[in-house]
């Protein structure tokens, strides 16, 4: 059960930073002097992080469901 909690935390970090990168690349947040500000390349990077976070979350959720079915 401890491994799924770690996966949930990791997925939350990926999702958080993915959303942050996307928001900063769209000029919603962050300092204007940042290299990520209004830079479309970071929208792609953020989307990749967000996708990885969702996949990790779904993996953890699947593990949780399988463990609950076995008991």
WOHUHU-V381729 format. One line per field, one symbol per residue. psi: psi as a letter, one per 20 degrees, with the letter a starting at -180 (. if undefined). burial: + if it has 16 or more other C-alpha atoms within 10 Angstrom, else -. Layout:
BEGIN
psi=???
burial=???
END
This chain:
BEGIN
psi=hhhhhghggghhgggghggggghhhjkhrrqhiqiiplohhiggghhgggggggggghghggggghhhhh.
burial=---+--++++++-++-++++++++++---------++++--++-++++++++++-++-+++-+--------
END
